[in-house]
Amino acid sequence: MNLHSVLIVAVVAIVTIALRFLPFLIFGEKRKIPEVILYLGKVLPYAIMGMLVIYCLRGITTGGAEAGIAQMIACAVVVVLHLWKRNTLISIIGGTAVYMVLVQVILG
């Protein structure tokens, strides 16, 4: 590994650590967290999940018999698992597994 690569890894590590500690330095125990930060903390996770769903489904086409079937079945599995178990990790893993089986074994 050359010096350039080591420096890149070091800079990335320092920036990552700084970003993790920055909120604690800015909003220590004695300072009140601004309302806008609390609001963003509540709404951004849902916005990010919505963006991920759109990103994952953006390539679905309307032509052909098999177009988008695997994606739609996997999405339905995610919804059903989440409504049933209320566990995000189980929902994502289950939907991913169903999608991979459909694409690799059945449709592939």
C-alpha positions, 0 to 999 in steps of 0.5 A, spaced: 500 500 500 502 506 498 502 513 501 497 516 497 492 510 499 494 511 506 493 518 506 486 517 503 484 512 508 486 517 514 482 523 511 476 519 510 477 516 517 478 523 520 472 526 516 467 520 518 469 520 526 468 528 526 461 527 523 459 522 528 462 527 534 460 533 531 453 533 534 455 532 541 460 537 540 455 542 538 449 540 542 452 538 548 448 536 554 447 543 556 444 546 550 437 545 547 437 542 540 433 546 536 426 545 533 428 544 526 433 539 528 428 535 532 423 535 526 428 533 521 430 527 525 423 525 525 421 526 518 428 524 514 428 517 515 421 516 512 423 521 506 430 516 505 426 510 505 421 513 500 427 515 496 430 508 496 423 505 494 423 509 488 430 508 486 429 500 487 423 501 482 425 506 477 427 500 472 420 497 472 418 497 465 411 496 462 412 491 456 412 484 456 409 478 461 415 478 466 416 485 466 417 488 473 413 481 476 419 480 481 420 487 483 412 487 485 412 480 488 418 482 492 415 489 494 408 485 496 413 480 501 416 486 504 409 489 506 406 483 508 412 481 512 412 488 515 405 488 517 406 481 520 412 482 524 413 489 525 421 488 524 424 492 518 430 487 518 426 481 517 422 485 512 428 487 508 431 480 508 425 476 506 423 481 500 431 481 498 431 473 498 424 472 495 427 477 489 433 473 488 430 467 488 425 469 483 430 472 479 436 467 479 431 461 479 425 462 476 425 467 471 433 466 470 
